[in-house]
Amino acid sequence: IVLGFRISKSQQLSNWDAEALSEPQKLYAATDAWACYKIYSELQNYRLK
C-alpha cells in the first residue's frame, strides 16, 4: 500500500450514468483523483532516490 491506508471502493460500481452524482460518488471521484496524484508523487520520489 503506497499511501499507508486503504481507500473505499464502494462507489466504484454505482450508477455513474445518473443525471446527477450522489455526494458519495462525488467524494469517491475526488478521493480517487487525489490518490492518483499522491501515488504518482510517491513513485516519483522513489525513482529519485
Backbone as JSON Lines, residues from 0, in Angstrom:
{"i":0,"aa":"I","n":[0.86,-1.18,0.0],"ca":[0.0,0.0,0.0],"c":[0.91,1.23,0.0]}
{"i":1,"aa":"V","n":[0.83,1.99,-1.03],"ca":[1.71,3.15,-1.21],"c":[1.38,4.27,-0.24]}
{"i":2,"aa":"L","n":[0.1,4.53,-0.02],"ca":[-0.31,5.67,0.81],"c":[-0.36,5.35,2.29]}
{"i":3,"aa":"G","n":[-0.28,4.08,2.65],"ca":[-0.33,3.71,4.05],"c":[-1.73,3.46,4.58]}
{"i":4,"aa":"F","n":[-2.73,3.52,3.72],"ca":[-4.11,3.24,4.14],"c":[-4.93,2.84,2.91]}
{"i":5,"aa":"R","n":[-6.05,2.22,3.17],"ca":[-6.93,1.79,2.08],"c":[-7.99,2.84,1.79]}
{"i":6,"aa":"I","n":[-8.39,2.92,0.54],"ca":[-9.45,3.84,0.12],"c":[-10.66,3.0,-0.27]}
{"i":7,"aa":"S","n":[-11.8,3.36,0.26],"ca":[-13.04,2.63,-0.03],"c":[-13.36,2.68,-1.52]}
{"i":8,"aa":"K","n":[-13.73,1.56,-2.07],"ca":[-14.12,1.47,-3.48],"c":[-15.61,1.15,-3.6]}
{"i":9,"aa":"S","n":[-16.37,1.4,-2.55],"ca":[-17.79,1.02,-2.54],"c":[-18.61,1.73,-3.62]}
{"i":10,"aa":"Q","n":[-18.2,2.9,-4.04],"ca":[-18.94,3.64,-5.07],"c":[-18.49,3.31,-6.49]}
{"i":11,"aa":"Q","n":[-17.46,2.5,-6.6],"ca":[-16.87,2.22,-7.9],"c":[-17.88,1.66,-8.91]}
{"i":12,"aa":"L","n":[-18.79,0.83,-8.45],"ca":[-19.76,0.2,-9.35],"c":[-21.14,0.83,-9.27]}
{"i":13,"aa":"S","n":[-21.23,2.01,-8.7],"ca":[-22.53,2.68,-8.61],"c":[-22.91,3.26,-9.98]}
{"i":14,"aa":"N","n":[-24.06,3.85,-10.09],"ca":[-24.57,4.36,-11.37],"c":[-23.94,5.7,-11.73]}
{"i":15,"aa":"W","n":[-22.87,5.65,-12.5],"ca":[-22.17,6.86,-12.91],"c":[-22.83,7.52,-14.12]}
{"i":16,"aa":"D","n":[-23.86,6.89,-14.66],"ca":[-24.6,7.48,-15.78],"c":[-25.78,8.33,-15.31]}
{"i":17,"aa":"A","n":[-25.99,8.39,-14.01],"ca":[-27.11,9.17,-13.48],"c":[-26.94,10.64,-13.86]}
{"i":18,"aa":"E","n":[-28.06,11.33,-13.98],"ca":[-28.02,12.75,-14.36],"c":[-27.24,13.58,-13.34]}
{"i":19,"aa":"A","n":[-27.39,13.25,-12.08],"ca":[-26.65,13.95,-11.02],"c":[-25.94,12.91,-10.16]}
{"i":20,"aa":"L","n":[-24.68,13.17,-9.85],"ca":[-23.93,12.26,-8.99],"c":[-24.35,12.47,-7.54]}
{"i":21,"aa":"S","n":[-24.34,11.38,-6.79],"ca":[-24.64,11.47,-5.36],"c":[-23.42,12.04,-4.63]}
{"i":22,"aa":"E","n":[-23.61,12.49,-3.42],"ca":[-22.49,13.01,-2.63],"c":[-21.41,11.94,-2.43]}
{"i":23,"aa":"P","n":[-21.78,10.68,-2.11],"ca":[-20.73,9.65,-2.01],"c":[-19.96,9.45,-3.32]}
{"i":24,"aa":"Q","n":[-20.64,9.56,-4.46],"ca":[-19.95,9.44,-5.75],"c":[-18.98,10.6,-5.95]}
{"i":25,"aa":"K","n":[-19.4,11.79,-5.6],"ca":[-18.52,12.96,-5.73],"c":[-17.29,12.81,-4.84]}
{"i":26,"aa":"L","n":[-17.5,12.34,-3.62],"ca":[-16.38,12.13,-2.7],"c":[-15.45,11.05,-3.25]}
{"i":27,"aa":"Y","n":[-16.02,9.97,-3.76],"ca":[-15.21,8.9,-4.34],"c":[-14.37,9.44,-5.5]}
{"i":28,"aa":"A","n":[-14.99,10.19,-6.41],"ca":[-14.28,10.72,-7.57],"c":[-13.14,11.64,-7.14]}
{"i":29,"aa":"A","n":[-13.4,12.51,-6.19],"ca":[-12.36,13.42,-5.71],"c":[-11.24,12.66,-5.02]}
{"i":30,"aa":"T","n":[-11.6,11.68,-4.2],"ca":[-10.6,10.88,-3.49],"c":[-9.77,10.07,-4.47]}
{"i":31,"aa":"D","n":[-10.4,9.51,-5.49],"ca":[-9.7,8.72,-6.49],"c":[-8.69,9.58,-7.25]}
{"i":32,"aa":"A","n":[-9.08,10.78,-7.63],"ca":[-8.16,11.69,-8.32],"c":[-7.0,12.08,-7.41]}
{"i":33,"aa":"W","n":[-7.3,12.39,-6.15],"ca":[-6.27,12.75,-5.18],"c":[-5.3,11.58,-4.98]}
{"i":34,"aa":"A","n":[-5.83,10.36,-4.86],"ca":[-4.99,9.18,-4.65],"c":[-4.06,8.96,-5.83]}
{"i":35,"aa":"C","n":[-4.56,9.15,-7.04],"ca":[-3.7,9.01,-8.22],"c":[-2.54,9.98,-8.17]}
{"i":36,"aa":"Y","n":[-2.82,11.21,-7.8],"ca":[-1.76,12.22,-7.69],"c":[-0.75,11.83,-6.61]}
{"i":37,"aa":"K","n":[-1.24,11.39,-5.44],"ca":[-0.35,11.03,-4.34],"c":[0.52,9.82,-4.71]}
{"i":38,"aa":"I","n":[-0.07,8.84,-5.37],"ca":[0.7,7.66,-5.78],"c":[1.76,8.06,-6.79]}
{"i":39,"aa":"Y","n":[1.4,8.89,-7.75],"ca":[2.38,9.39,-8.73],"c":[3.53,10.11,-8.02]}
{"i":40,"aa":"S","n":[3.2,10.97,-7.07],"ca":[4.22,11.71,-6.33],"c":[5.14,10.76,-5.57]}
{"i":41,"aa":"E","n":[4.57,9.77,-4.92],"ca":[5.37,8.8,-4.17],"c":[6.29,8.02,-5.1]}
{"i":42,"aa":"L","n":[5.78,7.62,-6.25],"ca":[6.61,6.88,-7.21],"c":[7.72,7.76,-7.77]}
{"i":43,"aa":"Q","n":[7.45,9.03,-8.0],"ca":[8.48,9.95,-8.46],"c":[9.57,10.1,-7.39]}
{"i":44,"aa":"N","n":[9.17,10.24,-6.13],"ca":[10.14,10.35,-5.04],"c":[10.98,9.08,-4.94]}
{"i":45,"aa":"Y","n":[10.34,7.93,-5.09],"ca":[11.05,6.65,-5.03],"c":[12.07,6.55,-6.16]}
{"i":46,"aa":"R","n":[11.67,6.99,-7.34],"ca":[12.54,6.93,-8.5],"c":[13.77,7.82,-8.33]}
{"i":47,"aa":"L","n":[13.61,8.94,-7.65],"ca":[14.71,9.9,-7.48],"c":[15.69,9.49,-6.39]}
{"i":48,"aa":"K","n":[15.34,8.51,-5.59],"ca":[16.24,8.07,-4.5],"c":[17.37,7.22,-5.02]}
